Every structure is written in C-alpha cells, then in structure tokens.
Amino acid sequence: MSREDFKNLPLHKKIQKLYIDGTFVVAIRYYSYKVNLYLLGSDYVEVFYNHKLDRIDKIDFLNREHTRMKFYLDQINIPI
C-alpha cells in the first residue's frame, strides 16, 4: 500500500491497518495527546490519542522535521 493510499483511508481502516501490519515503537506525551509511534513497512506513523475525549484525533506519517522528533530521539534511534 502506498503512502497516498494509506492517507486516503478512513480513520477506522488506518487503525485496522496499523493493528494488523504495524509494529508499535514508542509512546510520547505531546500537549493534550498521547502519541503512539508505529512502524508500517519502512514508514513511521503517528497516532494522536486525545485522553480527555477518549478518541483518536489523527493518524499521519511522521514528519521528521517537526519539533516532536526530539521527544522520540530521546527514547529511541530513528534514522533521519
């Protein structure tokens, strides 16, 4: 599945794809979110879970230029 195909999936299908084919890597806290990082093939995918609303708000590919990278790099080694 291409990145574009994954991006176009509805949220529940993205969740299913990560559950079946993804590998959990690490979780971080980021503002009001718990962000779970998964490895899907050779791509990293972030899942933004909102505790207050008890829901997943967003699933998207990791932006390696984002400031969140420092939180991941403190815990694991991600090839940049």
Jmol script that loads the backbone (N, CA, C; Angstrom):
load data "model"
ATOM      1  N   MET A   1       0.854  -1.183   0.000  1.00  0.00           N
ATOM      2  CA  MET A   1       0.000   0.000   0.000  1.00  0.00           C
ATOM      3  C   MET A   1       0.892   1.236   0.000  1.00  0.00           C
ATOM      4  N   SER A   2       0.595   2.166  -0.877  1.00  0.00           N
ATOM      5  CA  SER A   2       1.391   3.390  -0.953  1.00  0.00           C
ATOM      6  C   SER A   2       1.014   4.343   0.179  1.00  0.00           C
ATOM      7  N   ARG A   3       1.882   5.310   0.406  1.00  0.00           N
ATOM      8  CA  ARG A   3       1.606   6.332   1.423  1.00  0.00           C
ATOM      9  C   ARG A   3       0.309   7.072   1.083  1.00  0.00           C
ATOM     10  N   GLU A   4       0.120   7.371  -0.189  1.00  0.00           N
ATOM     11  CA  GLU A   4      -1.081   8.103  -0.609  1.00  0.00           C
ATOM     12  C   GLU A   4      -2.338   7.269  -0.370  1.00  0.00           C
ATOM     13  N   ASP A   5      -2.276   5.977  -0.657  1.00  0.00           N
ATOM     14  CA  ASP A   5      -3.414   5.097  -0.406  1.00  0.00           C
ATOM     15  C   ASP A   5      -3.741   5.077   1.089  1.00  0.00           C
ATOM     16  N   PHE A   6      -2.709   4.985   1.923  1.00  0.00           N
ATOM     17  CA  PHE A   6      -2.928   4.973   3.367  1.00  0.00           C
ATOM     18  C   PHE A   6      -3.553   6.284   3.827  1.00  0.00           C
ATOM     19  N   LYS A   7      -3.041   7.404   3.334  1.00  0.00           N
ATOM     20  CA  LYS A   7      -3.576   8.717   3.724  1.00  0.00           C
ATOM     21  C   LYS A   7      -5.056   8.850   3.367  1.00  0.00           C
ATOM     22  N   ASN A   8      -5.469   8.207   2.280  1.00  0.00           N
ATOM     23  CA  ASN A   8      -6.854   8.331   1.819  1.00  0.00           C
ATOM     24  C   ASN A   8      -7.826   7.379   2.515  1.00  0.00           C
ATOM     25  N   LEU A   9      -7.301   6.471   3.332  1.00  0.00           N
ATOM     26  CA  LEU A   9      -8.186   5.552   4.058  1.00  0.00           C
ATOM     27  C   LEU A   9      -8.979   6.299   5.122  1.00  0.00           C
ATOM     28  N   PRO A  10     -10.199   5.842   5.425  1.00  0.00           N
ATOM     29  CA  PRO A  10     -10.919   6.404   6.564  1.00  0.00           C
ATOM     30  C   PRO A  10     -10.192   6.003   7.854  1.00  0.00           C
ATOM     31  N   LEU A  11     -10.432   6.750   8.910  1.00  0.00           N
ATOM     32  CA  LEU A  11      -9.731   6.552  10.178  1.00  0.00           C
ATOM     33  C   LEU A  11      -9.805   5.117  10.670  1.00  0.00           C
ATOM     34  N   HIS A  12     -10.972   4.497  10.622  1.00  0.00           N
ATOM     35  CA  HIS A  12     -11.105   3.135  11.151  1.00  0.00           C
ATOM     36  C   HIS A  12     -10.277   2.131  10.344  1.00  0.00           C
ATOM     37  N   LYS A  13     -10.086   2.380   9.045  1.00  0.00           N
ATOM     38  CA  LYS A  13      -9.257   1.500   8.214  1.00  0.00           C
ATOM     39  C   LYS A  13      -7.769   1.707   8.500  1.00  0.00           C
ATOM     40  N   LYS A  14      -7.381   2.953   8.801  1.00  0.00           N
ATOM     41  CA  LYS A  14      -5.998   3.226   9.191  1.00  0.00           C
ATOM     42  C   LYS A  14      -5.673   2.488  10.491  1.00  0.00           C
ATOM     43  N   ILE A  15      -6.602   2.544  11.439  1.00  0.00           N
ATOM     44  CA  ILE A  15      -6.417   1.846  12.715  1.00  0.00           C
ATOM     45  C   ILE A  15      -6.255   0.353  12.475  1.00  0.00           C
ATOM     46  N   GLN A  16      -7.113  -0.200  11.651  1.00  0.00           N
ATOM     47  CA  GLN A  16      -7.062  -1.631  11.338  1.00  0.00           C
ATOM     48  C   GLN A  16      -5.736  -2.001  10.677  1.00  0.00           C
ATOM     49  N   LYS A  17      -5.285  -1.193   9.733  1.00  0.00           N
ATOM     50  CA  LYS A  17      -4.030  -1.458   9.022  1.00  0.00           C
ATOM     51  C   LYS A  17      -2.847  -1.441   9.994  1.00  0.00           C
ATOM     52  N   LEU A  18      -2.820  -0.463  10.902  1.00  0.00           N
ATOM     53  CA  LEU A  18      -1.730  -0.394  11.877  1.00  0.00           C
ATOM     54  C   LEU A  18      -1.780  -1.576  12.836  1.00  0.00           C
ATOM     55  N   TYR A  19      -2.979  -1.948  13.243  1.00  0.00           N
ATOM     56  CA  TYR A  19      -3.134  -3.065  14.188  1.00  0.00           C
ATOM     57  C   TYR A  19      -2.638  -4.374  13.578  1.00  0.00           C
ATOM     58  N   ILE A  20      -2.946  -4.587  12.307  1.00  0.00           N
ATOM     59  CA  ILE A  20      -2.597  -5.844  11.647  1.00  0.00           C
ATOM     60  C   ILE A  20      -1.148  -5.839  11.148  1.00  0.00           C
ATOM     61  N   ASP A  21      -0.739  -4.766  10.496  1.00  0.00           N
ATOM     62  CA  ASP A  21       0.555  -4.748   9.809  1.00  0.00           C
ATOM     63  C   ASP A  21       1.624  -3.884  10.472  1.00  0.00           C
ATOM     64  N   GLY A  22       1.232  -3.048  11.419  1.00  0.00           N
ATOM     65  CA  GLY A  22       2.192  -2.136  12.044  1.00  0.00           C
ATOM     66  C   GLY A  22       2.854  -2.739  13.271  1.00  0.00           C
ATOM     67  N   THR A  23       3.957  -2.119  13.663  1.00  0.00           N
ATOM     68  CA  THR A  23       4.680  -2.501  14.870  1.00  0.00           C
ATOM     69  C   THR A  23       4.778  -1.287  15.770  1.00  0.00           C
ATOM     70  N   PHE A  24       4.265  -1.410  17.000  1.00  0.00           N
ATOM     71  CA  PHE A  24       4.361  -0.308  17.953  1.00  0.00           C
ATOM     72  C   PHE A  24       5.821  -0.072  18.302  1.00  0.00           C
ATOM     73  N   VAL A  25       6.227   1.213  18.328  1.00  0.00           N
ATOM     74  CA  VAL A  25       7.612   1.560  18.624  1.00  0.00           C
ATOM     75  C   VAL A  25       7.732   2.228  19.982  1.00  0.00           C
ATOM     76  N   VAL A  26       7.003   3.323  20.189  1.00  0.00           N
ATOM     77  CA  VAL A  26       7.126   4.085  21.432  1.00  0.00           C
ATOM     78  C   VAL A  26       5.928   5.026  21.554  1.00  0.00           C
ATOM     79  N   ALA A  27       5.665   5.470  22.773  1.00  0.00           N
ATOM     80  CA  ALA A  27       4.612   6.459  23.017  1.00  0.00           C
ATOM     81  C   ALA A  27       5.229   7.669  23.703  1.00  0.00           C
ATOM     82  N   ILE A  28       4.741   8.854  23.331  1.00  0.00           N
ATOM     83  CA  ILE A  28       5.181  10.086  23.981  1.00  0.00           C
ATOM     84  C   ILE A  28       3.952  10.892  24.371  1.00  0.00           C
ATOM     85  N   ARG A  29       4.156  11.840  25.254  1.00  0.00           N
ATOM     86  CA  ARG A  29       3.118  12.825  25.576  1.00  0.00           C
ATOM     87  C   ARG A  29       3.442  14.083  24.797  1.00  0.00           C
ATOM     88  N   TYR A  30       2.421  14.648  24.159  1.00  0.00           N
ATOM     89  CA  TYR A  30       2.613  15.865  23.381  1.00  0.00           C
ATOM     90  C   TYR A  30       1.368  16.723  23.557  1.00  0.00           C
ATOM     91  N   TYR A  31       1.493  17.776  24.350  1.00  0.00           N
ATOM     92  CA  TYR A  31       0.373  18.628  24.740  1.00  0.00           C
ATOM     93  C   TYR A  31      -0.732  17.761  25.328  1.00  0.00           C
ATOM     94  N   SER A  32      -1.929  17.797  24.771  1.00  0.00           N
ATOM     95  CA  SER A  32      -3.031  17.012  25.352  1.00  0.00           C
ATOM     96  C   SER A  32      -3.131  15.609  24.757  1.00  0.00           C
ATOM     97  N   TYR A  33      -2.126  15.211  24.003  1.00  0.00           N
ATOM     98  CA  TYR A  33      -2.170  13.921  23.321  1.00  0.00           C
ATOM     99  C   TYR A  33      -1.176  12.921  23.885  1.00  0.00           C
ATOM    100  N   LYS A  34      -1.549  11.671  23.783  1.00  0.00           N
ATOM    101  CA  LYS A  34      -0.596  10.581  23.865  1.00  0.00           C
ATOM    102  C   LYS A  34      -0.381  10.196  22.409  1.00  0.00           C
ATOM    103  N   VAL A  35       0.851  10.266  21.942  1.00  0.00           N
ATOM    104  CA  VAL A  35       1.152   9.966  20.549  1.00  0.00           C
ATOM    105  C   VAL A  35       1.885   8.634  20.499  1.00  0.00           C
ATOM    106  N   ASN A  36       1.260   7.671  19.846  1.00  0.00           N
ATOM    107  CA  ASN A  36       1.874   6.360  19.653  1.00  0.00           C
ATOM    108  C   ASN A  36       2.541   6.341  18.291  1.00  0.00           C
ATOM    109  N   LEU A  37       3.783   5.882  18.269  1.00  0.00           N
ATOM    110  CA  LEU A  37       4.532   5.798  17.027  1.00  0.00           C
ATOM    111  C   LEU A  37       4.594   4.340  16.592  1.00  0.00           C
ATOM    112  N   TYR A  38       4.229   4.100  15.344  1.00  0.00           N
ATOM    113  CA  TYR A  38       4.235   2.760  14.763  1.00  0.00           C
ATOM    114  C   TYR A  38       5.157   2.734  13.549  1.00  0.00           C
ATOM    115  N   LEU A  39       5.712   1.578  13.294  1.00  0.00           N
ATOM    116  CA  LEU A  39       6.472   1.345  12.073  1.00  0.00           C
ATOM    117  C   LEU A  39       5.572   0.528  11.151  1.00  0.00           C
ATOM    118  N   LEU A  40       5.308   1.063   9.969  1.00  0.00           N
ATOM    119  CA  LEU A  40       4.466   0.400   8.978  1.00  0.00           C
ATOM    120  C   LEU A  40       5.303   0.267   7.710  1.00  0.00           C
ATOM    121  N   GLY A  41       5.798  -0.938   7.456  1.00  0.00           N
ATOM    122  CA  GLY A  41       6.753  -1.117   6.359  1.00  0.00           C
ATOM    123  C   GLY A  41       8.032  -0.385   6.712  1.00  0.00           C
ATOM    124  N   SER A  42       8.397   0.598   5.911  1.00  0.00           N
ATOM    125  CA  SER A  42       9.590   1.405   6.207  1.00  0.00           C
ATOM    126  C   SER A  42       9.227   2.818   6.633  1.00  0.00           C
ATOM    127  N   ASP A  43       7.939   3.056   6.896  1.00  0.00           N
ATOM    128  CA  ASP A  43       7.460   4.384   7.293  1.00  0.00           C
ATOM    129  C   ASP A  43       7.015   4.395   8.752  1.00  0.00           C
ATOM    130  N   TYR A  44       7.248   5.529   9.401  1.00  0.00           N
ATOM    131  CA  TYR A  44       6.753   5.727  10.760  1.00  0.00           C
ATOM    132  C   TYR A  44       5.426   6.482  10.702  1.00  0.00           C
ATOM    133  N   VAL A  45       4.476   6.036  11.521  1.00  0.00           N
ATOM    134  CA  VAL A  45       3.136   6.615  11.543  1.00  0.00           C
ATOM    135  C   VAL A  45       2.805   7.003  12.978  1.00  0.00           C
ATOM    136  N   GLU A  46       2.270   8.218  13.153  1.00  0.00           N
ATOM    137  CA  GLU A  46       1.871   8.705  14.465  1.00  0.00           C
ATOM    138  C   GLU A  46       0.367   8.581  14.640  1.00  0.00           C
ATOM    139  N   VAL A  47      -0.045   8.145  15.830  1.00  0.00           N
ATOM    140  CA  VAL A  47      -1.454   8.060  16.196  1.00  0.00           C
ATOM    141  C   VAL A  47      -1.667   9.003  17.379  1.00  0.00           C
ATOM    142  N   PHE A  48      -2.498  10.019  17.180  1.00  0.00           N
ATOM    143  CA  PHE A  48      -2.745  11.029  18.200  1.00  0.00           C
ATOM    144  C   PHE A  48      -4.010  10.673  18.977  1.00  0.00           C
ATOM    145  N   TYR A  49      -3.810  10.265  20.231  1.00  0.00           N
ATOM    146  CA  TYR A  49      -4.928   9.864  21.080  1.00  0.00           C
ATOM    147  C   TYR A  49      -5.227  10.981  22.068  1.00  0.00           C
ATOM    148  N   ASN A  50      -6.481  11.444  22.079  1.00  0.00           N
ATOM    149  CA  ASN A  50      -6.939  12.501  22.973  1.00  0.00           C
ATOM    150  C   ASN A  50      -7.564  11.854  24.203  1.00  0.00           C
ATOM    151  N   HIS A  51      -6.873  11.965  25.344  1.00  0.00           N
ATOM    152  CA  HIS A  51      -7.361  11.343  26.575  1.00  0.00           C
ATOM    153  C   HIS A  51      -8.672  11.953  27.060  1.00  0.00           C
ATOM    154  N   LYS A  52      -8.761  13.275  26.998  1.00  0.00           N
ATOM    155  CA  LYS A  52      -9.959  13.954  27.516  1.00  0.00           C
ATOM    156  C   LYS A  52     -11.216  13.521  26.784  1.00  0.00           C
ATOM    157  N   LEU A  53     -11.107  13.332  25.487  1.00  0.00           N
ATOM    158  CA  LEU A  53     -12.268  12.958  24.683  1.00  0.00           C
ATOM    159  C   LEU A  53     -12.330  11.464  24.387  1.00  0.00           C
ATOM    160  N   ASP A  54     -11.305  10.715  24.838  1.00  0.00           N
ATOM    161  CA  ASP A  54     -11.230   9.266  24.651  1.00  0.00           C
ATOM    162  C   ASP A  54     -11.441   8.877  23.185  1.00  0.00           C
ATOM    163  N   ARG A  55     -10.596   9.480  22.331  1.00  0.00           N
ATOM    164  CA  ARG A  55     -10.705   9.174  20.911  1.00  0.00           C
ATOM    165  C   ARG A  55      -9.369   9.419  20.208  1.00  0.00           C
ATOM    166  N   ILE A  56      -9.228   8.814  19.051  1.00  0.00           N
ATOM    167  CA  ILE A  56      -8.086   9.075  18.184  1.00  0.00           C
ATOM    168  C   ILE A  56      -8.475  10.245  17.289  1.00  0.00           C
ATOM    169  N   ASP A  57      -7.691  11.311  17.355  1.00  0.00           N
ATOM    170  CA  ASP A  57      -7.990  12.503  16.563  1.00  0.00           C
ATOM    171  C   ASP A  57      -7.313  12.515  15.207  1.00  0.00           C
ATOM    172  N   LYS A  58      -6.159  11.844  15.111  1.00  0.00           N
ATOM    173  CA  LYS A  58      -5.412  11.939  13.852  1.00  0.00           C
ATOM    174  C   LYS A  58      -4.433  10.777  13.741  1.00  0.00           C
ATOM    175  N   ILE A  59      -4.263  10.298  12.524  1.00  0.00           N
ATOM    176  CA  ILE A  59      -3.228   9.316  12.196  1.00  0.00           C
ATOM    177  C   ILE A  59      -2.537   9.832  10.947  1.00  0.00           C
ATOM    178  N   ASP A  60      -1.213   9.998  11.052  1.00  0.00           N
ATOM    179  CA  ASP A  60      -0.483  10.528   9.904  1.00  0.00           C
ATOM    180  C   ASP A  60       0.965  10.067   9.953  1.00  0.00           C
ATOM    181  N   PHE A  61       1.637  10.193   8.821  1.00  0.00           N
ATOM    182  CA  PHE A  61       3.046   9.829   8.740  1.00  0.00           C
ATOM    183  C   PHE A  61       3.883  10.809   9.548  1.00  0.00           C
ATOM    184  N   LEU A  62       4.948  10.301  10.130  1.00  0.00           N
ATOM    185  CA  LEU A  62       5.854  11.113  10.936  1.00  0.00           C
ATOM    186  C   LEU A  62       6.536  12.153  10.068  1.00  0.00           C
ATOM    187  N   ASN A  63       6.460  13.395  10.508  1.00  0.00           N
ATOM    188  CA  ASN A  63       7.179  14.491   9.870  1.00  0.00           C
ATOM    189  C   ASN A  63       8.514  14.616  10.596  1.00  0.00           C
ATOM    190  N   ARG A  64       9.579  14.188   9.960  1.00  0.00           N
ATOM    191  CA  ARG A  64      10.893  14.147  10.609  1.00  0.00           C
ATOM    192  C   ARG A  64      11.479  15.537  10.842  1.00  0.00           C
ATOM    193  N   GLU A  65      10.847  16.565  10.316  1.00  0.00           N
ATOM    194  CA  GLU A  65      11.299  17.941  10.530  1.00  0.00           C
ATOM    195  C   GLU A  65      10.585  18.600  11.708  1.00  0.00           C
ATOM    196  N   HIS A  66       9.582  17.945  12.263  1.00  0.00           N
ATOM    197  CA  HIS A  66       8.784  18.532  13.344  1.00  0.00           C
ATOM    198  C   HIS A  66       9.560  18.508  14.661  1.00  0.00           C
ATOM    199  N   THR A  67       9.256  19.455  15.522  1.00  0.00           N
ATOM    200  CA  THR A  67       9.933  19.529  16.825  1.00  0.00           C
ATOM    201  C   THR A  67       9.637  18.318  17.709  1.00  0.00           C
ATOM    202  N   ARG A  68       8.579  17.560  17.412  1.00  0.00           N
ATOM    203  CA  ARG A  68       8.272  16.341  18.180  1.00  0.00           C
ATOM    204  C   ARG A  68       9.390  15.312  18.081  1.00  0.00           C
ATOM    205  N   MET A  69      10.185  15.399  17.028  1.00  0.00           N
ATOM    206  CA  MET A  69      11.267  14.430  16.830  1.00  0.00           C
ATOM    207  C   MET A  69      12.181  14.351  18.043  1.00  0.00           C
ATOM    208  N   LYS A  70      12.387  15.473  18.734  1.00  0.00           N
ATOM    209  CA  LYS A  70      13.289  15.443  19.897  1.00  0.00           C
ATOM    210  C   LYS A  70      12.744  14.524  20.990  1.00  0.00           C
ATOM    211  N   PHE A  71      11.435  14.425  21.121  1.00  0.00           N
ATOM    212  CA  PHE A  71      10.839  13.535  22.120  1.00  0.00           C
ATOM    213  C   PHE A  71      11.087  12.067  21.763  1.00  0.00           C
ATOM    214  N   TYR A  72      10.996  11.766  20.485  1.00  0.00           N
ATOM    215  CA  TYR A  72      11.276  10.395  20.041  1.00  0.00           C
ATOM    216  C   TYR A  72      12.756  10.071  20.164  1.00  0.00           C
ATOM    217  N   LEU A  73      13.594  10.991  19.724  1.00  0.00           N
ATOM    218  CA  LEU A  73      15.032  10.733  19.701  1.00  0.00           C
ATOM    219  C   LEU A  73      15.628  10.617  21.098  1.00  0.00           C
ATOM    220  N   ASP A  74      14.934  11.165  22.103  1.00  0.00           N
ATOM    221  CA  ASP A  74      15.369  10.984  23.495  1.00  0.00           C
ATOM    222  C   ASP A  74      15.199   9.544  23.942  1.00  0.00           C
ATOM    223  N   GLN A  75      14.300   8.809  23.288  1.00  0.00           N
ATOM    224  CA  GLN A  75      13.957   7.449  23.730  1.00  0.00           C
ATOM    225  C   GLN A  75      14.440   6.347  22.792  1.00  0.00           C
ATOM    226  N   ILE A  76      14.468   6.640  21.487  1.00  0.00           N
ATOM    227  CA  ILE A  76      14.827   5.609  20.512  1.00  0.00           C
ATOM    228  C   ILE A  76      15.707   6.206  19.426  1.00  0.00           C
ATOM    229  N   ASN A  77      16.290   5.353  18.617  1.00  0.00           N
ATOM    230  CA  ASN A  77      17.118   5.786  17.499  1.00  0.00           C
ATOM    231  C   ASN A  77      16.310   5.640  16.211  1.00  0.00           C
ATOM    232  N   ILE A  78      15.917   6.770  15.632  1.00  0.00           N
ATOM    233  CA  ILE A  78      15.180   6.776  14.374  1.00  0.00           C
ATOM    234  C   ILE A  78      16.125   7.296  13.287  1.00  0.00           C
ATOM    235  N   PRO A  79      16.311   6.529  12.220  1.00  0.00           N
ATOM    236  CA  PRO A  79      17.151   7.025  11.133  1.00  0.00           C
ATOM    237  C   PRO A  79      16.544   8.297  10.538  1.00  0.00           C
ATOM    238  N   ILE A  80      17.337   9.344  10.459  1.00  0.00           N
ATOM    239  CA  ILE A  80      16.826  10.640   9.971  1.00  0.00           C
ATOM    240  C   ILE A  80      17.093  10.810   8.508  1.00  0.00           C
TER     241      ILE A  80
END
end "model"
wireframe off; spacefill off
backbone 0.3
color backbone group
